[in-house]
Amino acid sequence: MKKKGSSFTEVMIGSLRALFNFAIKRRWLAINPTQGIPFFLVEKKVKHVPSKEDVLKVIMAADPDTQAYLWTIKGTLGRMSEINRLTWSDVNFEERYVVFFTTKKRGGHLSPLKIPMTNRLFQVLHHRFEHRDCRKPWVFWHRYWDRKKKDWSEGP
């Protein structure tokens, strides 16, 4: 069955249509030149969702730092960008929650979202906290070569 999809072309047409509609509301334009352009039909495929066993196999095969990262994703259902932005000030061990700042709201502004900790997540984060580098604010960070600076950097 074919449904309306989100190919690059459709995203571009949708973005242009939104831009011209904005201009019409501001009375900068009288008509939307994209109005008659139809969207292409794209065949959608069912996404594969790995089983619990497969997820656990991947986690157990990883090195300890990657395991902690994957357990955090599993325990919070957070997006990688939210996990990467996580700082120690976002983790509350006493009340057992973490705060994510998500951009999935209209306008793309960061909105706080309080996530309760599972027992496993508490253990993983507490262990990382006890062995953290106190000079780094991030829960997960790494050292990498910054091509722009042409030097080593550390960051989330």
N, C-alpha and C positions, 0 to 999 in steps of 0.2 A: 504494500500500500504506500502511495506517495503522499507525503505531507509537506507543508511548508517547512523548509529547513533554514539553516543559518550559514550558508556558504559565504565566502568572502564578498561576492558580488551583492548578495542580499544584505549583508551588513553595511556595505557601502551605500546601497540604495536607501536602506533604512536610515542611516546617518544623514545622508543628504536630504532625505525627505523631512527628517526632524529639524535640520538646520533651516530649511526653507520655511517650514511651518512656524518656527521661532521668529523668523524675519517677517512673516505675514502678521503675526500677533503684535509685533512692534511697529507695524505699518511701514516697514522698510520696503516691502514687496507687495504686489497686488495678487500674484498667482504663484502657485508652486509648480515649477517646470517638471518635477518628478512625478506629478500626480497620476499620469497615465501609464507609467512604467510598471509592468506586472512583476511580481516576485517569481523566481524560478521554483519549480517543484524539485525537492531533493529527497532522495530515498533515505529514511532514517533507519539505522541499525540498532538492535538491542545491545546495550553496553554489558560487558562481562563484569559481574561482581564476584570477586574471589570468595571462596568459602572460608569459614572461620579457621578451619584446619590449614588451608593454604596461607592465610595471613600469619598464623602462628609459626608456620614453617619458615617463612621469610624473616620474621622477627628473630627467631632462634638462630638462623644462619648468619645474622649480621654481627659486626663487632660491637663491643659494649656501648660506645657512644651512639652508634646508629640505632642500636636496640632501644636506648633511652628515648631517642627522637621518635622512633616508630611507636613505642608504647604511649608517648605523649599524644601523637596523632590519634591512635586508637582510643585512648582514654578520654579525649576531649572531642573527638570528631572535628578537630580544627583543620583549617586549610593550612598548607605549608607556609603561606605568607603570614598567617596569624601566629603559628608556632615560631617562625623565624623572628618575629617582632617581640616575642615574649621576654620580658625582663624579670629580674628577681623581685622588683617592686610590684609586679602583677601577680605574684604567688603569695597566698595567705595560708600558711600551714596550720595556724590556730583554728581558723574557721573552715579549713579544707576546701578552698576554691582557688581557681585561677581566673584572671580577667583577660579576655581577648579584646583587642580593638579591631573591629571588623569594618570594612568599607562597603558592605553589601546593602547599604541604605541609599536612598535617592540622594544624588548629589555627590556621592563618594566620600562623604565625611567619615572620620573615624568615630565609631560608636562603641562604648564599652558593653561587653557581654560577660556576665559572671557564670562560670562553669564549675559545677561541683566536682571535687576530686574523688575518683574511685580509690579503693585501698591500694591497688597496683600503682596508680598514678602518684599517689602520695609517697609510696616507697621509692619509686623511680626519681621523683623530683627531690625528695628529701636526701637521697644518696648523692645526687648531683650537687645539691646545696652544700652538703658537708664537705665535698671535694672540689668545690668551685674555686676559680681564680677571683679573689675579692676585687681585683682591679677591673673586672669585666662586669657590666650590668646585665648582660644577656644570659638567658638560661642555656641557649645553644649558640655557639660562636665557632668561628674557624679562622685560621690564618691563610691568607691567599695573596697571590701576586696581583697587584693593582696595575693594570696596563697603562692607565692614564698617569698615575703618579710615578710609575716605573720603580716601585718599591713594594715591600711586603706590608700588608695591612691586616688588621684583625677586625672582624665585625660579625653581625648575625648571619 
